[in-house]
Amino acid sequence: MGESPSPGMLSTKAENLKRLPEGNNLLLREVRLADSAQIVAWRNDPILGKFLTRETLTLTQQEEFFRSYQARVDDYYFIAEFKRSGQPAASVALANLDFAAKRGEVARLIVDPGARLFLAEIFDLLFDFAFVQLGLSVVVANVQSMNGPAKNFHIRLGFQIEKISPKAWWNGDDVITFRMSREDYPRLKQAWSALLLDERES
């Protein structure tokens, strides 16, 4: 660990980022330095950031994180953006990628209050990128046990519970690891296709 990625690995990441999926209302784009203030505002919101961290995030910290992110080949960090207005709807990442195991993890998900109706579309775009673009077999999501809305949403989309890790969250709460497989995704997408709203950006 700690080694610099090879130019070839970074170029592969750059190539993958050239072809990002679009939905009815949203598109994915890579996060930018200019997004830092928006991400800080989301993270420090007492409701949106409730289950993310115990500490206030500063703009300097987010900018430093962005710069460190750019050097990582096992991490794709996105803004989901409304196609018509260009307004940010959410941040989301596909992190801790293990290309040998074809596995990645949903991370840094924060959804703007005005974009909650589009949560399924955000996940659908991320799955499309993970399974089609990157060829992953499994995407997991670690959710704090006390985060009822997040648990219910993952179950509604058809995630399976892979494991429960007792007291593994920073505050001593249990962590539920949800799992979505490439094999299950097409069938489940049909089941929740009604959640992929037609063009109805407000």
Buried (B, 14 or more C-beta within 10 A) or exposed (E): EEEEBEEEBBEBBEEBBEEBBBBBBBBBBBBEEEBBEBBBBBBBBEEBBEBBEEEEBEEEBBBEBBEEBBEBBBBBBBBBBBBEEEBBBBBBBBBBBEBEEBBBBBBBBBBBEEBEBBBBBBBBBBBBBBBEBBEBEBBBBBBBBEBEEBBEBBEEBBBEEBEEEEEBBEEEBBBBBBBBBBEBBEEBBEEBEEBBBEEEBE
